[in-house]
Amino acid sequence: FQKYIDLCPILTDPAANVLIDKLKSFIGASTAPRNEKYSLLIDLMSRGIVIHHGSMPLKARLMAEDFIRKGHARICFATSTLVQGINMPFDVVWIDNFNNMTPITLKNLIGRSGRTTQTKGLFDFGYTVVKQSNVETFSKRFKEAVTLNERSKLDLEIDDIDVDLRDLAESIKNDTFDGELHLPSAQIERIKKSDLDKEIKYILNKLMNVDKPITGGEYYSLSDSVRKKVKSNFKKLYSIHLRRTSLNKAEASVLSAAIPIMLWHIQGRSFAEIVSLRYSFLSQKDKQRQIFSRIKKQEISAEQGSAEIKRLKVRYSPIAASIPNTKLKGASLFGEYQSVKDIDYDIVIYDTYDYLDKVVSLSMNDPISAALEIHFEKTKDLRAIYLQNYLRYGTNDDTEIWLIRYGFSFEDISWLKAHIENIDSSSIVFKDSI
């Protein structure tokens, strides 16, 4: 698609550049090709070309959608996320590949085109473009009738349901899902019977300063053995709620990669900071700094140092994926022999968001939070509730928690909090200063 990209000059509209700068700041990226944090996402956006897919951070997606709605976009490269009712108007939808699309997905995608008019009461229409060789297949799929399966998956025999979904299926059918702890009652009973008090107390003693988590510097000042045990205890807290006795190798690998990201989240790091920390880990920044130090001391030449850095390989990290998943294979984020010089910063952004969203938030939060709450009920140790709040919300401040529950990001909260008069489940009352 390079010939189409080349047709799009750099945007000069100040309003468009304000949105681009906000997105660049949020993800901690650069548009300079020689910069190690170069982002193709931002570079293309400066030409009015938007990338949109499910692994983009939610706030970044909302910024991209706002950019499009305000008329700054010329081209949008998107995955099937485009069909999910997102209000992004286009004159033309070009479907490059629809191999895995169902008829209803295809019809929803077609509906994205032809909604760009600003004139009220005017019937609008758009165009859908497919390859000439795909017209016949496209027409057949478009004409297919769409039907829903009349049998609910909950009515399947229990042995025909994935082992990791059986507790949930049974709790829905038997009305035994705990709305407070967000888990089936069978999983809560497993947590209670496992007696995790020793493991939780160790975590609280090492990670909490009364009502606040320790800082990143304090965490890394802990010995390797202590940090290893903290991670091991978190693994146990997560795994114990499952119907099966252990995770497979790929699941365990994803869980291991998620724990440092979860700890950064608990410490209140911004998304840009978390991406930067993970990028530093993957690119072996510690070893790169040692090489630069030797160059500075003139122990080696700049050419020798550059060659040594190029020989450094990207550290292994599995691609983020929801767990539990018995079918997970644990593919590596980067190639086994890929140099640290060739890391794609955008890939680190997307995968880190997937870890925060799919793994920490959707997979780990509920079982670990339930274990912490059960521990509090037994011991009355308030640190368990404080850590639970940091895990779920990244803060223990009541106002900030309510703002997060209302959908505000930490970046918004940093300036918005001072203007809140009162906030609860019924409303937000702002001060006159807003």
Secondary structure, DSSP 8 states (H G I E B T S, - for coil): -HHHHTTS-----HHHHHHHHHHHHHHT-B--TTSTTB-HHHHHHTTTEEEE-TTS-HHHHHHHHHHHHTT--SEEEE-GGGGSS----BSEEEES--TT--HHHHHHHHTTBS----STT-----EEEE-GGGHHHHHHHHHS-----SS-GGGS-GGGS-GGGHHHHHHHHHT-EETTTTEEHHHHHHHHHT--HHHHHHHHHHHEETTEE--HHHHHHS-HHHHHHHHHHHHHHHHTTSSSS---HHHHHHHHHHHHHHHHHHTT--HHHHHHHHHHHHTTHHHHHHHHHHHHTTSS-HHHHHHHHHH-B----B----SS-TT----BSS-TT-BGGG--HHHHHHHHHHIIIIIIIIIIHHHHHHHHHHHHHHH--HHHHHHHHHHHHS---HHHHHHHHTT--HHHHHHHGGGEEEE-SS-EEE-TT-
